[in-house]
């Protein structure tokens, strides 16, 4: 009976060590993912701030306001007098 208890205790100890190692690996992965997500969020927020900071300009063809300048539109649309 004692041999089973010692064997099961060793097995439980080994399993606990394995679980600790696995959890440490997961913590490292979570921290890395958090750093990446934080950097991506900061880039997205700065891009959104730049897009929103452009003052609306009135269109030369109508009274509609453009939220941002579009280079493709400036190449395609030309003022007609």
N, CA, C and O of each residue as an XYZ file, in Angstrom:
324
protein
N       0.819     -1.189      0.000
C       0.000      0.000      0.000
C       0.866      1.257      0.000
O       0.524      2.234     -0.666
N       1.944      1.252      0.710
C       2.818      2.413      0.778
C       3.477      2.681     -0.571
O       3.689      3.841     -0.927
N       3.801      1.646     -1.322
C       4.441      1.818     -2.619
C       3.505      2.542     -3.587
O       3.956      3.367     -4.382
N       2.226      2.245     -3.527
C       1.263      2.934     -4.379
C       1.164      4.403     -4.009
O       1.042      5.252     -4.892
N       1.212      4.716     -2.745
C       1.119      6.103     -2.302
C       2.343      6.908     -2.751
O       2.210      8.048     -3.197
N       3.522      6.316     -2.632
C       4.735      7.007     -3.051
C       4.723      7.200     -4.574
O       5.072      8.270     -5.073
N       4.326      6.171     -5.293
C       4.267      6.269     -6.754
C       3.241      7.306     -7.190
O       3.504      8.096     -8.097
N       2.090      7.308     -6.561
C       1.067      8.291     -6.936
C       1.501      9.702     -6.542
O       1.179     10.659     -7.246
N       2.221      9.848     -5.438
C       2.723     11.168     -5.039
C       3.747     11.670     -6.048
O       3.731     12.847     -6.408
N       4.621     10.813     -6.499
C       5.614     11.205     -7.499
C       4.931     11.589     -8.813
O       5.304     12.564     -9.465
N       3.939     10.808     -9.177
C       3.197     11.093    -10.400
C       2.483     12.446    -10.294
O       2.488     13.236    -11.237
N       1.879     12.696     -9.149
C       1.177     13.967     -8.941
C       2.163     15.129     -8.962
O       1.864     16.186     -9.518
N       3.333     14.941     -8.362
C       4.351     15.985     -8.357
C       4.832     16.266     -9.789
O       4.985     17.425    -10.175
N       5.065     15.230    -10.556
C       5.507     15.406    -11.940
C       4.439     16.118    -12.769
O       4.748     16.989    -13.583
N       3.192     15.740    -12.553
C       2.090     16.386    -13.260
C       1.988     17.862    -12.873
O       1.743     18.708    -13.732
N       2.171     18.175    -11.605
C       2.122     19.572    -11.147
C       3.253     20.380    -11.777
O       3.045     21.526    -12.176
N       4.434     19.801    -11.868
C       5.559     20.501    -12.501
C       5.289     20.741    -13.980
O       5.599     21.807    -14.512
N       4.713     19.749    -14.637
C       4.381     19.902    -16.053
C       3.335     21.001    -16.248
O       3.439     21.809    -17.171
N       2.333     21.024    -15.378
C       1.301     22.055    -15.472
C       1.876     23.450    -15.223
O       1.477     24.409    -15.884
N       2.812     23.568    -14.271
C       3.456     24.857    -14.018
C       4.236     25.320    -15.243
O       4.178     26.491    -15.618
N       4.956     24.406    -15.856
C       5.725     24.754    -17.057
C       4.796     25.168    -18.196
O       5.068     26.139    -18.904
N       3.711     24.437    -18.368
C       2.737     24.786    -19.413
C       2.120     26.154    -19.154
O       1.973     26.957    -20.075
N       1.761     26.419    -17.908
C       1.132     27.704    -17.596
C       2.120     28.856    -17.782
O       1.724     29.942    -18.204
N       3.387     28.635    -17.476
C       4.393     29.680    -17.706
C       4.516     29.976    -19.204
O       4.610     31.135    -19.608
N       4.515     28.936    -20.011
C       4.568     29.120    -21.466
C       3.362     29.885    -21.978
O       3.495     30.743    -22.851
N       2.194     29.586    -21.449
C       0.984     30.301    -21.849
C       1.033     31.758    -21.419
O       0.589     32.635    -22.161
N       1.566     32.031    -20.232
C       1.692     33.415    -19.764
C       2.606     34.215    -20.681
O       2.322     35.372    -20.990
N       3.689     33.609    -21.110
C       4.614     34.287    -22.021
C       3.915     34.580    -23.345
O       4.061     35.671    -23.896
N       3.165     33.622    -23.850
C       2.448     33.815    -25.114
C       1.395     34.917    -24.984
O       1.231     35.726    -25.898
N       0.691     34.953    -23.871
C      -0.332     35.981    -23.653
C       0.313     37.358    -23.594
O      -0.208     38.309    -24.175
N       1.434     37.475    -22.904
C       2.122     38.771    -22.812
C       2.600     39.236    -24.193
O       2.506     40.417    -24.525
N       3.109     38.304    -24.983
C       3.559     38.655    -26.337
C       2.371     39.105    -27.188
O       2.468     40.097    -27.911
N       1.265     38.389    -27.106
C       0.070     38.765    -27.863
C      -0.459     40.122    -27.416
O      -0.929     40.909    -28.238
N      -0.384     40.395    -26.124
C      -0.835     41.686    -25.607
C       0.024     42.818    -26.163
O      -0.499     43.867    -26.538
N       1.343     42.612    -26.220
C       2.227     43.641    -26.780
C       1.884     43.911    -28.245
O       1.817     45.066    -28.666
N       1.669     42.854    -29.014
C       1.332     43.014    -30.429
C      -0.014     43.719    -30.583
O      -0.148     44.636    -31.393
N      -1.002     43.293    -29.814
C      -2.335     43.897    -29.906
C      -2.298     45.362    -29.483
O      -2.971     46.191    -30.096
N      -1.537     45.692    -28.465
C      -1.432     47.077    -28.012
C      -0.781     47.943    -29.078
O      -1.217     49.069    -29.319
N       0.259     47.423    -29.717
C       0.921     48.180    -30.782
C      -0.023     48.389    -31.964
O      -0.075     49.486    -32.522
N      -0.764     47.360    -32.352
C      -1.711     47.488    -33.461
C      -2.818     48.476    -33.126
O      -3.238     49.258    -33.980
N      -3.291     48.442    -31.887
C      -4.344     49.362    -31.465
C      -3.839     50.799    -31.498
O      -4.554     51.699    -31.936
N      -2.607     51.019    -31.034
C      -2.038     52.366    -31.041
C      -1.900     52.884    -32.473
O      -2.200     54.047    -32.744
N      -1.441     52.015    -33.398
C      -1.334     52.429    -34.800
C      -2.704     52.768    -35.379
O      -2.851     53.756    -36.099
N      -3.700     51.954    -35.068
C      -5.053     52.193    -35.587
C      -5.620     53.495    -35.025
O      -6.257     54.258    -35.752
N      -5.394     53.755    -33.740
C      -5.897     54.990    -33.135
C      -5.215     56.211    -33.734
O      -5.866     57.230    -33.965
N      -3.910     56.121    -33.988
C      -3.224     57.270    -34.575
C      -3.689     57.502    -36.009
O      -3.832     58.646    -36.440
N      -3.924     56.430    -36.741
C      -4.433     56.562    -38.106
C      -5.833     57.175    -38.088
O      -6.140     58.046    -38.902
N      -6.675     56.728    -37.172
C      -8.029     57.275    -37.067
C      -7.984     58.750    -36.676
O      -8.785     59.546    -37.166
N      -7.057     59.117    -35.798
C      -6.936     60.513    -35.393
C      -6.508     61.375    -36.568
O      -6.990     62.499    -36.714
N      -5.607     60.869    -37.416
C      -5.175     61.633    -38.586
C      -6.315     61.808    -39.576
O      -6.486     62.887    -40.143
N      -7.098     60.753    -39.788
C      -8.207     60.834    -40.736
C      -9.271     61.788    -40.220
O      -9.837     62.566    -40.988
N      -9.546     61.732    -38.918
C     -10.588     62.578    -38.338
C     -10.124     64.018    -38.163
O     -10.955     64.921    -38.075
N      -8.814     64.253    -38.110
C      -8.328     65.608    -37.861
C      -8.374     66.480    -39.112
O      -8.253     67.701    -39.011
N      -8.543     65.885    -40.274
C      -8.628     66.669    -41.505
C      -9.978     67.365    -41.528
O     -11.027     66.728    -41.433
N      -9.931     68.675    -41.657
C     -11.174     69.449    -41.659
C     -11.932     69.203    -42.955
O     -11.327     69.093    -44.021
N     -13.240     69.119    -42.867
C     -14.015     68.932    -44.089
C     -13.846     70.133    -45.019
O     -13.819     71.277    -44.567
N     -13.736     69.870    -46.293
C     -13.626     70.923    -47.297
C     -14.812     70.825    -48.231
O     -15.284     69.732    -48.544
N     -15.286     71.970    -48.673
C     -16.428     71.923    -49.588
C     -15.961     71.512    -50.972
O     -14.862     71.859    -51.406
N     -16.783     70.794    -51.629
C     -16.485     70.318    -52.968
C     -16.622     71.469    -53.961
O     -17.556     72.264    -53.855
N     -15.713     71.569    -54.918
C     -15.862     72.628    -55.921
C     -17.050     72.400    -56.852
O     -17.463     73.325    -57.552
N     -17.598     71.206    -56.876
C     -18.699     70.874    -57.771
C     -20.064     70.922    -57.097
O     -21.091     70.904    -57.776
N     -20.085     70.981    -55.774
C     -21.371     71.021    -55.091
C     -21.156     71.575    -53.692
O     -20.047     71.980    -53.343
N     -22.199     71.592    -52.904
C     -22.084     72.070    -51.532
C     -21.770     70.933    -50.552
O     -21.744     71.138    -49.339
N     -21.537     69.758    -51.085
C     -21.187     68.628    -50.239
C     -19.793     68.819    -49.663
O     -18.922     69.413    -50.298
N     -19.596     68.317    -48.470
C     -18.284     68.422    -47.847
C     -17.551     67.096    -47.970
O     -18.147     66.029    -47.822
N     -16.276     67.171    -48.239
C     -15.437     65.989    -48.271
C     -14.796     65.846    -46.914
O     -14.303     66.822    -46.348
N     -14.798     64.644    -46.389
C     -14.202     64.405    -45.081
C     -12.684     64.376    -45.176
O     -11.997     64.832    -44.262
N     -12.159     63.849    -46.261
C     -10.709     63.789    -46.433
C     -10.395     63.929    -47.906
O     -11.240     63.702    -48.771
N      -9.175     64.305    -48.163
C      -8.769     64.425    -49.552
C      -8.507     63.041    -50.120
O      -7.953     62.171    -49.448
N      -8.901     62.857    -51.332
C      -8.696     61.581    -51.997
C      -7.894     61.834    -53.258
O      -8.377     62.493    -54.178
N      -6.673     61.318    -53.312
C      -5.807     61.557    -54.460
C      -6.415     61.001    -55.743
O      -6.240     61.580    -56.815
N      -7.118     59.896    -55.639
C      -7.726     59.309    -56.827
C      -8.763     60.262    -57.420
O      -8.870     60.387    -58.640
N      -9.526     60.934    -56.555
C     -10.516     61.885    -57.061
C      -9.856     63.082    -57.715
O     -10.352     63.568    -58.731
N      -8.763     63.570    -57.174
C      -8.100     64.735    -57.764
C      -7.514     64.406    -59.132
O      -7.373     65.297    -59.969
N      -7.177     63.168    -59.368
C      -6.663     62.778    -60.674
C      -7.790     62.599    -61.691
O      -7.605     62.843    -62.883
N      -8.954     62.172    -61.211
C     -10.058     61.855    -62.133
C     -10.921     63.073    -62.388
O     -11.275     63.348    -63.534
N     -11.263     63.802    -61.348
C     -12.178     64.942    -61.496
C     -11.388     66.213    -61.808
O     -10.380     66.510    -61.166
N     -11.854     66.933    -62.778
C     -11.227     68.207    -63.134
C     -12.331     69.276    -63.161
O     -13.454     68.987    -63.573
N     -12.029     70.475    -62.739
C     -13.072     71.517    -62.763
C     -13.444     71.881    -64.206
O     -12.587     71.982    -65.084
N     -14.710     72.068    -64.412
C     -15.210     72.425    -65.740
C     -15.744     73.853    -65.641
O     -16.621     74.138    -64.827
N     -15.222     74.728    -66.458
C     -15.672     76.132    -66.433
C     -16.657     76.397    -67.531
O     -17.144     77.520    -67.666
